[in-house]
Amino acid sequence: MDDKKKNDIEKNKEEFESVCDKEVDGENIEICFICHKKFDINKDDESYYRHGKYPMCAYCAEFYGYYR
């Protein structure tokens, strides 16, 4: 890969991590690792961390629930 692509990948990775680390007024905003939708992991719904690491929104958690 050329340097421009590597820099873009690193920039996107840093952006993704900064969005995932934000916690505002008791909300923990995450990005679903399947559909890339922003959601609050602290809501009382089906959202959870897959394997303790990958955030899944309620929609994807319900859809892929049979894998649990």
Residue pairs with C-beta under 8 A, 6 or more apart in sequence:
1 9
16 31
19 29
19 31
19 38
20 29
20 30
20 31
20 55
22 28
22 29
23 29
26 42
27 40
27 42
28 40
28 41
28 42
29 38
29 39
29 40
29 41
30 38
30 39
30 40
30 41
30 47
30 55
31 37
31 38
31 39
31 55
32 38
32 39
32 55
32 56
32 57
32 59
32 60
33 50
33 54
33 55
33 56
34 56
34 57
34 60
34 64
35 57
35 59
35 60
37 57
37 59
39 47
39 55
39 57
39 58
40 47
41 47
41 48
41 49
41 55
43 58
45 58
46 58
46 61
46 62
46 65
47 55
47 56
47 57
47 58
47 61
48 55
48 56
48 61
49 55
49 56
50 56
56 64
